[in-house]
Amino acid sequence: MTNSAPLNIALIGFGTVGSGVARILDTQAAAIASRAGREIRIRRVVVRDASKPRPFLPAGVNVTTDIAEVVNDPDIQLVAQLVGGVDPAYGYMKQFLAAGKDIVTANKALIYTHGAELFQLAAEQGRTIGFEAAVAGGIPIISAVTQALTGNRILSLEAILNGTSNFILTRMLDDKHSYGDVLKEAQALGYAEADPAMDVDGTDAAQKLVILTRLAFSTSVALNDFVRQGIDNLELLDLQVADDLGYKIKLLATARLNDGRLELSVQPTLIRKDRAIAQTSGANNIVAVEGDAVGMVTFSGAGAGQLPTASAVMADLIDYATGRTAVTFQSILRSAQQPSLPIQSPDELTRRYYLRLNVDDRPHVLADITDVLGRNEISISSVRQDETPEDRADGDARLVIMTHRTNEGRFRAADAELEKLACLRGTSIRLPVAE
């Protein structure tokens, strides 16, 4: 350890992640100082309610509700912006940069929405932004893509990026519970918010995929540029049928080079059970990166939670203290100036598909469905219909159809025709099958 002056930081927010950062600094102070080359010291904390007790916070730290106290404090060099959502975090970030302060953030939504603008503003001010904790919690995927793998041309990313969805899918199959029951359990355990929409409809995973795509492929995309589908319409039956067929269903985020264009999607996907990504259970995340030189490398671990996310924040704090952030951030800025790749049209995605339909249990229904698929050049690999009990009063049946390879455009056309069939009941489910 050197005799350098301490690095004074401010924490904006002292919830789950902020208190985790304070906990690590409290319990690992000497080790952190050795790795950083100097002490990292919390000088101020900004919170909504300054009267609440703050575990692990060192004595004498100024706790305030006024962001201006951080903005106007010349002794604070680095701000850990740990408030979620876009507002007021976006305004805070601009104030900090204008005041000449560097930033570390765990805010995924902010980096997705305003990352390019904030990075440019930081560059103009001669400042840096670290954001390791914004994607995949404790998994060091940002540093892997922006540092360790920069000798490669990235060819593909395959990932589970939302722990809530992965927890729900795991527990549904393992415990034979419905989606609704497991969602309530996830909320009770703190894995899901009171409003879980962004987790279960695929938005959270899609935003994280966009951030990784910017870094790995120097290409900016929007959510409406690619297929995005959540898990909220899945039934236990879907997971069980997939399991019988040798697959697990996972909310898979994919970015892949395909003939010079970028193929992207976030969808529940049938993945062979023997693959590591299929075996990722509970709230864990996994990211598989393929480089032209290194081949396939896989990163897995806790995608959320107090200490895993705080671990990623701490890595950014130490990188800043040692000077690594200044070098890496310039590399990120240079990469952003590279020509963007064209985005493959979602209609051109070519995969096998799983199709589950609830239909009237009567003659000719299967013929009507196969006629629609056939006219749209969709070839069937197998059909499964579980036997319907004689005494069941609702008179419906579930069909599961596995197709040969076809493209998304053909299936979208078929979807529109299938919806018009009088034999269909409720919502059908169509999922891709990973090769």
DRENDO-1510 file (C-alpha; in Angstrom, 1 decimal, always signed):
<recs>
REC; n; res; u; v; w
REC; 1; MET; +0.0; +0.0; +0.0 .
REC; 2; THR; +1.3; +3.5; -0.9 .
REC; 3; ASN; +1.0; +6.7; +1.1 .
REC; 4; SER; -1.5; +8.2; -1.4 .
REC; 5; ALA; -4.3; +10.3; +0.0 .
REC; 6; PRO; -7.6; +8.5; +0.6 .
REC; 7; LEU; -10.1; +8.3; -2.2 .
REC; 8; ASN; -13.2; +10.1; -0.9 .
REC; 9; ILE; -16.5; +8.8; -2.4 .
REC; 10; ALA; -20.2; +9.6; -2.0 .
REC; 11; LEU; -22.9; +7.0; -2.1 .
REC; 12; ILE; -26.1; +8.1; -3.7 .
REC; 13; GLY; -28.6; +5.7; -2.2 .
REC; 14; PHE; -28.1; +3.4; +0.7 .
REC; 15; GLY; -30.5; +0.6; +0.0 .
REC; 16; THR; -29.6; -3.0; -0.8 .
REC; 17; VAL; -26.5; -2.2; -3.0 .
REC; 18; GLY; -25.3; +0.9; -1.1 .
REC; 19; SER; -25.4; -0.8; +2.2 .
REC; 20; GLY; -23.6; -3.8; +0.6 .
REC; 21; VAL; -20.8; -1.5; -0.5 .
REC; 22; ALA; -20.5; +0.0; +3.0 .
REC; 23; ARG; -20.4; -3.5; +4.4 .
REC; 24; ILE; -17.5; -4.6; +2.2 .
REC; 25; LEU; -15.6; -1.5; +3.0 .
REC; 26; ASP; -16.2; -2.0; +6.7 .
REC; 27; THR; -15.2; -5.7; +6.8 .
REC; 28; GLN; -12.4; -5.7; +4.2 .
REC; 29; ALA; -10.9; -2.3; +4.6 .
REC; 30; ALA; -7.3; -3.3; +4.8 .
REC; 31; ALA; -7.5; -5.7; +1.8 .
REC; 32; ILE; -9.4; -3.1; -0.3 .
REC; 33; ALA; -6.8; -0.4; +0.5 .
REC; 34; SER; -4.0; -2.8; -0.5 .
REC; 35; ARG; -5.6; -3.6; -3.8 .
REC; 36; ALA; -6.6; +0.0; -4.5 .
REC; 37; GLY; -3.2; +1.5; -3.4 .
REC; 38; ARG; -5.0; +3.8; -1.0 .
REC; 39; GLU; -7.9; +3.9; +1.4 .
REC; 40; ILE; -11.4; +4.2; -0.1 .
REC; 41; ARG; -13.4; +6.3; +2.3 .
REC; 42; ILE; -17.1; +7.1; +2.3 .
REC; 43; ARG; -17.4; +10.8; +2.9 .
REC; 44; ARG; -21.1; +11.5; +2.2 .
REC; 45; VAL; -24.3; +9.4; +1.7 .
REC; 46; VAL; -27.5; +10.8; +0.1 .
REC; 47; VAL; -30.7; +9.1; +1.1 .
REC; 48; ARG; -34.5; +9.9; +1.2 .
REC; 49; ASP; -34.7; +9.7; +5.0 .
REC; 50; ALA; -31.6; +10.7; +6.9 .
REC; 51; SER; -33.0; +9.6; +10.2 .
REC; 52; LYS; -33.0; +5.9; +9.5 .
REC; 53; PRO; -30.2; +3.7; +11.0 .
REC; 54; ARG; -27.4; +2.8; +8.6 .
REC; 55; PRO; -25.6; -0.4; +9.3 .
REC; 56; PHE; -21.9; -0.7; +8.4 .
REC; 57; LEU; -21.7; +3.1; +7.8 .
REC; 58; PRO; -18.5; +4.5; +9.4 .
REC; 59; ALA; -18.8; +7.0; +12.2 .
REC; 60; GLY; -18.7; +10.6; +11.2 .
REC; 61; VAL; -20.0; +10.1; +7.6 .
REC; 62; ASN; -22.4; +12.9; +6.6 .
REC; 63; VAL; -25.8; +11.5; +5.8 .
REC; 64; THR; -28.0; +14.0; +3.9 .
REC; 65; THR; -31.1; +14.3; +1.7 .
REC; 66; ASP; -29.5; +17.1; -0.3 .
REC; 67; ILE; -27.7; +16.1; -3.5 .
REC; 68; ALA; -26.1; +19.5; -3.7 .
REC; 69; GLU; -23.9; +18.7; -0.7 .
REC; 70; VAL; -22.2; +16.1; -2.9 .
REC; 71; VAL; -22.1; +18.2; -6.0 .
REC; 72; ASN; -20.5; +21.1; -4.1 .
REC; 73; ASP; -18.0; +19.1; -2.1 .
REC; 74; PRO; -14.6; +19.5; -3.7 .
REC; 75; ASP; -13.1; +16.7; -1.6 .
REC; 76; ILE; -15.4; +14.1; -3.3 .
REC; 77; GLN; -13.7; +12.7; -6.4 .
REC; 78; LEU; -15.9; +9.8; -7.1 .
REC; 79; VAL; -19.7; +9.2; -6.8 .
REC; 80; ALA; -21.3; +5.8; -6.6 .
REC; 81; GLN; -24.7; +6.4; -8.1 .
REC; 82; LEU; -26.8; +3.6; -6.7 .
REC; 83; VAL; -30.3; +5.0; -7.2 .
REC; 84; GLY; -32.5; +2.9; -9.6 .
REC; 85; GLY; -34.7; +4.1; -12.4 .
REC; 86; VAL; -34.1; +6.9; -14.9 .
REC; 87; ASP; -35.4; +9.9; -12.9 .
REC; 88; PRO; -33.9; +11.5; -10.9 .
REC; 89; ALA; -30.8; +9.5; -11.5 .
REC; 90; TYR; -30.3; +11.0; -15.0 .
REC; 91; GLY; -30.3; +14.5; -13.6 .
REC; 92; TYR; -27.9; +13.6; -10.8 .
REC; 93; MET; -25.4; +12.1; -13.3 .
REC; 94; LYS; -25.3; +15.3; -15.3 .
REC; 95; GLN; -24.8; +17.4; -12.2 .
REC; 96; PHE; -21.9; +15.2; -11.0 .
REC; 97; LEU; -20.2; +15.2; -14.4 .
REC; 98; ALA; -20.6; +19.0; -14.7 .
REC; 99; ALA; -19.1; +19.3; -11.2 .
REC; 100; GLY; -16.0; +17.4; -12.3 .
REC; 101; LYS; -16.7; +14.2; -10.5 .
REC; 102; ASP; -16.2; +10.6; -11.9 .
REC; 103; ILE; -19.1; +8.1; -11.5 .
REC; 104; VAL; -19.7; +4.5; -10.8 .
REC; 105; THR; -23.2; +3.2; -11.2 .
REC; 106; ALA; -25.3; +0.1; -10.9 .
REC; 107; ASN; -28.2; +1.6; -12.8 .
REC; 108; LYS; -29.0; -0.6; -15.8 .
REC; 109; ALA; -32.0; +1.4; -17.0 .
REC; 110; LEU; -30.1; +4.6; -17.0 .
REC; 111; ILE; -27.2; +3.2; -19.0 .
REC; 112; TYR; -29.6; +1.7; -21.5 .
REC; 113; THR; -31.6; +4.9; -21.9 .
REC; 114; HIS; -29.0; +7.6; -21.7 .
REC; 115; GLY; -25.6; +5.7; -21.7 .
REC; 116; ALA; -24.3; +7.1; -25.0 .
REC; 117; GLU; -25.2; +10.7; -24.1 .
REC; 118; LEU; -23.7; +10.4; -20.6 .
REC; 119; PHE; -20.5; +8.8; -21.9 .
REC; 120; GLN; -20.1; +11.6; -24.4 .
REC; 121; LEU; -20.7; +14.2; -21.7 .
REC; 122; ALA; -18.2; +12.4; -19.5 .
REC; 123; ALA; -15.6; +12.5; -22.3 .
REC; 124; GLU; -16.2; +16.2; -22.8 .
REC; 125; GLN; -15.6; +16.9; -19.1 .
REC; 126; GLY; -12.6; +14.6; -18.9 .
REC; 127; ARG; -14.4; +12.3; -16.6 .
REC; 128; THR; -15.2; +8.5; -16.5 .
REC; 129; ILE; -18.2; +6.3; -15.8 .
REC; 130; GLY; -17.9; +2.7; -14.5 .
REC; 131; PHE; -20.9; +0.5; -14.8 .
REC; 132; GLU; -19.8; -3.1; -14.1 .
REC; 133; ALA; -22.8; -3.6; -11.7 .
REC; 134; ALA; -25.4; -2.6; -14.3 .
REC; 135; VAL; -25.4; -6.0; -16.1 .
REC; 136; ALA; -25.5; -9.5; -14.5 .
REC; 137; GLY; -24.9; -8.5; -10.9 .
REC; 138; GLY; -21.7; -10.0; -9.6 .
REC; 139; ILE; -20.6; -11.5; -12.9 .
REC; 140; PRO; -17.7; -9.4; -14.3 .
REC; 141; ILE; -19.0; -9.4; -17.9 .
REC; 142; ILE; -18.5; -5.7; -18.6 .
REC; 143; SER; -14.8; -6.0; -17.8 .
REC; 144; ALA; -14.5; -9.3; -19.7 .
REC; 145; VAL; -15.9; -7.7; -22.9 .
REC; 146; THR; -14.1; -4.4; -22.6 .
REC; 147; GLN; -10.7; -5.7; -21.3 .
REC; 148; ALA; -10.0; -9.4; -21.2 .
REC; 149; LEU; -11.6; -10.2; -24.6 .
REC; 150; THR; -10.5; -7.1; -26.6 .
REC; 151; GLY; -8.1; -9.2; -28.6 .
REC; 152; ASN; -11.1; -11.0; -30.2 .
REC; 153; ARG; -13.8; -10.2; -32.6 .
REC; 154; ILE; -16.9; -11.2; -30.7 .
REC; 155; LEU; -19.0; -13.6; -32.7 .
REC; 156; SER; -21.9; -14.3; -30.3 .
REC; 157; LEU; -23.4; -13.7; -26.9 .
REC; 158; GLU; -25.9; -16.1; -25.3 .
REC; 159; ALA; -27.1; -15.3; -21.8 .
REC; 160; ILE; -29.6; -15.5; -19.0 .
REC; 161; LEU; -29.7; -12.0; -17.8 .
REC; 162; ASN; -32.7; -11.8; -15.5 .
REC; 163; GLY; -32.6; -13.7; -12.2 .
REC; 164; THR; -36.3; -13.2; -11.4 .
REC; 165; SER; -37.4; -15.0; -14.6 .
REC; 166; ASN; -34.8; -17.8; -14.1 .
REC; 167; PHE; -36.0; -18.3; -10.5 .
REC; 168; ILE; -39.6; -18.5; -11.6 .
REC; 169; LEU; -38.9; -21.0; -14.4 .
REC; 170; THR; -36.7; -23.2; -12.1 .
REC; 171; ARG; -39.2; -23.3; -9.3 .
REC; 172; MET; -42.2; -24.0; -11.6 .
REC; 173; LEU; -40.6; -27.1; -13.0 .
REC; 174; ASP; -38.9; -28.3; -9.8 .
REC; 175; ASP; -41.9; -27.9; -7.5 .
REC; 176; LYS; -44.7; -28.4; -10.1 .
REC; 177; HIS; -46.2; -25.1; -9.3 .
REC; 178; SER; -48.1; -22.6; -11.5 .
REC; 179; TYR; -46.5; -19.4; -12.8 .
REC; 180; GLY; -48.8; -17.3; -10.6 .
REC; 181; ASP; -47.9; -19.2; -7.4 .
REC; 182; VAL; -44.1; -19.0; -8.0 .
REC; 183; LEU; -44.3; -15.3; -8.9 .
REC; 184; LYS; -45.9; -14.7; -5.5 .
REC; 185; GLU; -43.1; -16.7; -3.9 .
REC; 186; ALA; -40.5; -14.7; -5.8 .
REC; 187; GLN; -42.0; -11.4; -4.6 .
REC; 188; ALA; -42.1; -12.7; -1.0 .
REC; 189; LEU; -38.4; -13.6; -1.2 .
REC; 190; GLY; -37.4; -10.2; -2.7 .
REC; 191; TYR; -36.5; -11.7; -6.2 .
REC; 192; ALA; -39.4; -9.9; -7.9 .
REC; 193; GLU; -40.8; -6.4; -7.4 .
REC; 194; ALA; -44.4; -5.6; -6.5 .
REC; 195; ASP; -44.7; -4.8; -10.2 .
REC; 196; PRO; -42.6; -7.4; -11.9 .
REC; 197; ALA; -43.5; -6.4; -15.4 .
REC; 198; MET; -40.0; -5.5; -16.7 .
REC; 199; ASP; -38.6; -8.8; -15.4 .
REC; 200; VAL; -41.2; -11.2; -16.7 .
REC; 201; ASP; -42.0; -9.5; -20.0 .
REC; 202; GLY; -38.4; -9.6; -21.1 .
REC; 203; THR; -37.7; -5.8; -20.9 .
REC; 204; ASP; -35.0; -6.1; -18.2 .
REC; 205; ALA; -33.0; -8.8; -20.0 .
REC; 206; ALA; -33.4; -6.9; -23.3 .
REC; 207; GLN; -32.0; -3.7; -21.9 .
REC; 208; LYS; -29.0; -5.6; -20.6 .
REC; 209; LEU; -28.5; -7.2; -24.0 .
REC; 210; VAL; -28.6; -3.8; -25.6 .
REC; 211; ILE; -25.8; -2.6; -23.3 .
REC; 212; LEU; -23.7; -5.7; -24.0 .
REC; 213; THR; -24.3; -5.3; -27.8 .
REC; 214; ARG; -23.0; -1.8; -27.7 .
REC; 215; LEU; -19.8; -3.0; -26.1 .
REC; 216; ALA; -19.3; -6.3; -27.9 .
REC; 217; PHE; -20.4; -5.2; -31.4 .
REC; 218; SER; -20.0; -1.4; -31.4 .
REC; 219; THR; -23.7; -1.2; -32.4 .
REC; 220; SER; -26.6; +0.6; -30.8 .
REC; 221; VAL; -30.0; -1.0; -31.0 .
REC; 222; ALA; -33.5; -0.3; -29.6 .
REC; 223; LEU; -35.9; -2.7; -28.0 .
REC; 224; ASN; -38.2; -2.6; -31.1 .
REC; 225; ASP; -35.3; -3.7; -33.3 .
REC; 226; PHE; -35.6; -7.3; -32.2 .
REC; 227; VAL; -37.9; -10.0; -31.0 .
REC; 228; ARG; -38.7; -9.7; -27.3 .
REC; 229; GLN; -41.0; -12.1; -25.4 .
REC; 230; GLY; -41.4; -12.7; -21.7 .
REC; 231; ILE; -42.3; -15.7; -19.6 .
REC; 232; ASP; -45.7; -14.5; -18.3 .
REC; 233; ASN; -47.8; -16.6; -20.7 .
REC; 234; LEU; -45.9; -19.9; -20.0 .
REC; 235; GLU; -47.7; -22.7; -18.2 .
REC; 236; LEU; -46.2; -25.5; -16.2 .
REC; 237; LEU; -47.2; -27.8; -19.0 .
REC; 238; ASP; -44.8; -26.1; -21.4 .
REC; 239; LEU; -41.9; -26.7; -19.0 .
REC; 240; GLN; -42.9; -30.3; -18.4 .
REC; 241; VAL; -43.3; -31.1; -22.1 .
REC; 242; ALA; -40.0; -29.5; -22.9 .
REC; 243; ASP; -38.4; -31.5; -20.1 .
REC; 244; ASP; -39.9; -34.7; -21.6 .
REC; 245; LEU; -38.3; -33.8; -24.9 .
REC; 246; GLY; -34.9; -33.2; -23.4 .
REC; 247; TYR; -35.0; -29.5; -23.0 .
REC; 248; LYS; -35.2; -26.8; -20.4 .
REC; 249; ILE; -37.0; -23.5; -21.1 .
REC; 250; LYS; -34.9; -20.4; -20.3 .
REC; 251; LEU; -35.4; -16.7; -21.0 .
REC; 252; LEU; -32.5; -16.5; -23.4 .
REC; 253; ALA; -30.9; -13.3; -24.6 .
REC; 254; THR; -28.9; -13.7; -27.9 .
REC; 255; ALA; -26.8; -11.5; -30.0 .
REC; 256; ARG; -25.0; -13.2; -32.9 .
REC; 257; LEU; -23.2; -12.2; -36.1 .
REC; 258; ASN; -24.9; -13.8; -39.0 .
REC; 259; ASP; -23.5; -13.1; -42.5 .
REC; 260; GLY; -22.3; -9.7; -41.5 .
REC; 261; ARG; -25.5; -8.7; -39.8 .
REC; 262; LEU; -26.5; -8.8; -36.1 .
REC; 263; GLU; -29.2; -11.2; -35.0 .
REC; 264; LEU; -30.8; -10.4; -31.7 .
REC; 265; SER; -33.6; -11.8; -29.6 .
REC; 266; VAL; -34.8; -12.2; -26.0 .
REC; 267; GLN; -37.3; -15.1; -25.7 .
REC; 268; PRO; -38.1; -18.1; -23.6 .
REC; 269; THR; -36.2; -20.8; -25.5 .
REC; 270; LEU; -36.0; -24.6; -25.5 .
REC; 271; ILE; -32.3; -25.4; -24.7 .
REC; 272; ARG; -30.8; -28.9; -24.6 .
REC; 273; LYS; -30.5; -30.1; -20.9 .
REC; 274; ASP; -26.8; -30.9; -21.3 .
REC; 275; ARG; -25.8; -27.3; -22.0 .
REC; 276; ALA; -24.4; -25.2; -19.2 .
REC; 277; ILE; -26.9; -22.4; -19.9 .
REC; 278; ALA; -29.8; -24.9; -19.4 .
REC; 279; GLN; -28.4; -26.0; -16.1 .
REC; 280; THR; -28.3; -22.5; -14.7 .
REC; 281; SER; -30.9; -22.5; -12.0 .
REC; 282; GLY; -32.5; -20.2; -9.5 .
REC; 283; ALA; -31.7; -16.5; -9.6 .
REC; 284; ASN; -28.3; -17.1; -11.2 .
REC; 285; ASN; -27.2; -15.5; -14.5 .
REC; 286; ILE; -24.9; -16.9; -17.2 .
REC; 287; VAL; -23.2; -15.3; -20.2 .
REC; 288; ALA; -21.5; -17.3; -22.9 .
REC; 289; VAL; -19.3; -15.3; -25.2 .
REC; 290; GLU; -17.7; -16.6; -28.4 .
REC; 291; GLY; -14.6; -14.9; -29.7 .
REC; 292; ASP; -12.9; -15.6; -33.0 .
REC; 293; ALA; -9.6; -16.3; -31.2 .
REC; 294; VAL; -10.5; -17.6; -27.7 .
REC; 295; GLY; -13.6; -19.6; -28.8 .
REC; 296; MET; -16.4; -20.0; -26.3 .
REC; 297; VAL; -15.9; -18.7; -22.7 .
REC; 298; THR; -18.7; -18.8; -20.1 .
REC; 299; PHE; -19.3; -16.6; -17.0 .
REC; 300; SER; -21.9; -17.6; -14.4 .
REC; 301; GLY; -22.9; -16.6; -10.9 .
REC; 302; ALA; -25.2; -14.5; -8.9 .
REC; 303; GLY; -27.0; -12.0; -11.2 .
REC; 304; ALA; -28.4; -9.9; -8.3 .
REC; 305; GLY; -28.4; -9.5; -4.6 .
REC; 306; GLN; -26.7; -7.2; -2.1 .
REC; 307; LEU; -23.2; -8.5; -1.9 .
REC; 308; PRO; -22.8; -9.8; -5.5 .
REC; 309; THR; -23.9; -6.4; -6.9 .
REC; 310; ALA; -21.8; -4.6; -4.3 .
REC; 311; SER; -18.9; -6.7; -5.4 .
REC; 312; ALA; -19.2; -5.3; -8.9 .
REC; 313; VAL; -19.4; -1.8; -7.6 .
REC; 314; MET; -16.3; -2.3; -5.5 .
REC; 315; ALA; -14.4; -3.6; -8.5 .
REC; 316; ASP; -15.2; -0.3; -10.3 .
REC; 317; LEU; -14.1; +1.7; -7.2 .
REC; 318; ILE; -10.8; -0.1; -7.1 .
REC; 319; ASP; -10.3; +0.2; -10.9 .
REC; 320; TYR; -10.8; +3.9; -10.5 .
REC; 321; ALA; -8.4; +4.2; -7.6 .
REC; 322; THR; -5.6; +2.3; -9.6 .
REC; 323; GLY; -6.2; +4.2; -12.8 .
REC; 324; ARG; -7.6; +1.3; -14.8 .
REC; 325; THR; -10.9; +3.0; -15.3 .
REC; 326; ALA; -9.4; +5.9; -17.2 .
REC; 327; VAL; -7.7; +3.6; -19.7 .
REC; 328; THR; -10.8; +1.3; -20.1 .
REC; 329; PHE; -13.2; +4.2; -20.5 .
REC; 330; GLN; -11.2; +5.6; -23.3 .
REC; 331; SER; -11.3; +2.3; -25.1 .
REC; 332; ILE; -15.1; +2.1; -24.7 .
REC; 333; LEU; -15.3; +5.6; -26.2 .
REC; 334; ARG; -13.1; +4.6; -29.2 .
REC; 335; SER; -15.2; +1.5; -29.7 .
REC; 336; ALA; -18.4; +3.5; -29.9 .
REC; 337; GLN; -16.9; +5.4; -32.9 .
REC; 338; GLN; -16.7; +2.2; -35.0 .
REC; 339; PRO; -19.2; +1.6; -37.8 .
REC; 340; SER; -22.4; +0.0; -36.6 .
REC; 341; LEU; -23.4; -3.4; -37.9 .
REC; 342; PRO; -26.7; -3.8; -39.8 .
REC; 343; ILE; -29.5; -5.4; -37.8 .
REC; 344; GLN; -31.0; -8.6; -39.2 .
REC; 345; SER; -34.8; -8.3; -39.6 .
REC; 346; PRO; -36.7; -10.3; -37.0 .
REC; 347; ASP; -38.7; -11.9; -39.8 .
REC; 348; GLU; -35.4; -13.5; -41.1 .
REC; 349; LEU; -34.6; -15.4; -37.8 .
REC; 350; THR; -34.4; -19.1; -38.7 .
REC; 351; ARG; -34.9; -21.6; -36.0 .
REC; 352; ARG; -37.0; -24.7; -35.0 .
REC; 353; TYR; -40.1; -23.9; -33.0 .
REC; 354; TYR; -42.2; -25.3; -30.2 .
REC; 355; LEU; -45.9; -24.4; -30.6 .
REC; 356; ARG; -48.5; -25.1; -27.9 .
REC; 357; LEU; -52.2; -24.5; -28.7 .
REC; 358; ASN; -55.4; -25.0; -26.7 .
REC; 359; VAL; -58.1; -26.2; -29.0 .
REC; 360; ASP; -61.5; -27.8; -29.2 .
REC; 361; ASP; -61.3; -31.5; -28.6 .
REC; 362; ARG; -63.2; -32.6; -31.8 .
REC; 363; PRO; -62.4; -34.1; -35.2 .
REC; 364; HIS; -60.6; -32.1; -38.0 .
REC; 365; VAL; -58.9; -29.6; -35.6 .
REC; 366; LEU; -55.4; -31.0; -36.2 .
REC; 367; ALA; -56.1; -31.0; -40.0 .
REC; 368; ASP; -57.1; -27.3; -39.9 .
REC; 369; ILE; -53.9; -26.4; -38.0 .
REC; 370; THR; -51.5; -28.4; -40.2 .
REC; 371; ASP; -53.2; -26.9; -43.2 .
REC; 372; VAL; -52.3; -23.4; -42.0 .
REC; 373; LEU; -48.7; -24.4; -41.2 .
REC; 374; GLY; -48.3; -26.2; -44.5 .
REC; 375; ARG; -49.5; -23.2; -46.6 .
REC; 376; ASN; -46.9; -21.1; -44.8 .
REC; 377; GLU; -44.2; -23.6; -45.6 .
REC; 378; ILE; -43.7; -24.7; -42.0 .
REC; 379; SER; -42.8; -28.4; -41.8 .
REC; 380; ILE; -43.8; -30.4; -38.7 .
REC; 381; SER; -41.3; -32.6; -36.9 .
REC; 382; SER; -43.7; -34.0; -34.2 .
REC; 383; VAL; -47.2; -33.6; -32.7 .
REC; 384; ARG; -48.2; -34.4; -29.1 .
REC; 385; GLN; -51.7; -34.4; -27.7 .
REC; 386; ASP; -52.1; -35.6; -24.1 .
REC; 387; GLU; -55.2; -37.8; -23.7 .
REC; 388; THR; -58.3; -35.9; -22.6 .
REC; 389; PRO; -60.2; -37.5; -19.8 .
REC; 390; GLU; -63.7; -38.6; -20.8 .
REC; 391; ASP; -65.4; -36.7; -17.9 .
REC; 392; ARG; -63.7; -33.4; -18.5 .
REC; 393; ALA; -66.4; -30.8; -19.1 .
REC; 394; ASP; -64.5; -28.0; -20.9 .
REC; 395; GLY; -64.1; -30.0; -24.1 .
REC; 396; ASP; -60.6; -28.6; -24.9 .
REC; 397; ALA; -57.3; -30.2; -25.6 .
REC; 398; ARG; -53.7; -29.1; -25.7 .
REC; 399; LEU; -51.6; -29.7; -28.8 .
REC; 400; VAL; -47.8; -29.4; -28.8 .
REC; 401; ILE; -46.2; -29.2; -32.2 .
REC; 402; MET; -42.4; -29.2; -32.9 .
REC; 403; THR; -41.4; -27.9; -36.2 .
REC; 404; HIS; -38.4; -28.2; -38.5 .
REC; 405; ARG; -36.3; -25.1; -39.2 .
REC; 406; THR; -38.3; -22.2; -40.5 .
REC; 407; ASN; -38.2; -18.4; -40.2 .
REC; 408; GLU; -39.9; -16.0; -38.0 .
REC; 409; GLY; -41.7; -14.2; -40.9 .
REC; 410; ARG; -43.4; -17.4; -42.0 .
REC; 411; PHE; -44.5; -18.2; -38.5 .
REC; 412; ARG; -45.8; -14.6; -37.9 .
REC; 413; ALA; -48.0; -15.0; -41.0 .
REC; 414; ALA; -49.2; -18.4; -39.7 .
REC; 415; ASP; -49.9; -16.9; -36.3 .
REC; 416; ALA; -52.3; -14.4; -37.9 .
REC; 417; GLU; -54.1; -17.3; -39.6 .
REC; 418; LEU; -54.2; -19.6; -36.6 .
REC; 419; GLU; -55.8; -16.8; -34.5 .
REC; 420; LYS; -58.8; -16.8; -36.9 .
REC; 421; LEU; -59.5; -20.5; -36.5 .
REC; 422; ALA; -62.7; -21.2; -34.6 .
REC; 423; CYS; -61.2; -24.2; -32.8 .
REC; 424; LEU; -58.6; -22.2; -30.9 .
REC; 425; ARG; -59.2; -21.4; -27.2 .
REC; 426; GLY; -57.2; -18.8; -25.3 .
REC; 427; THR; -53.6; -17.8; -26.1 .
REC; 428; SER; -51.2; -20.0; -28.0 .
REC; 429; ILE; -47.5; -20.1; -27.1 .
REC; 430; ARG; -44.7; -20.3; -29.7 .
REC; 431; LEU; -41.1; -20.6; -28.5 .
REC; 432; PRO; -37.8; -21.0; -30.5 .
REC; 433; VAL; -35.6; -24.1; -30.0 .
REC; 434; ALA; -31.8; -23.4; -29.6 .
REC; 435; GLU; -29.6; -25.7; -31.7 .
</recs>
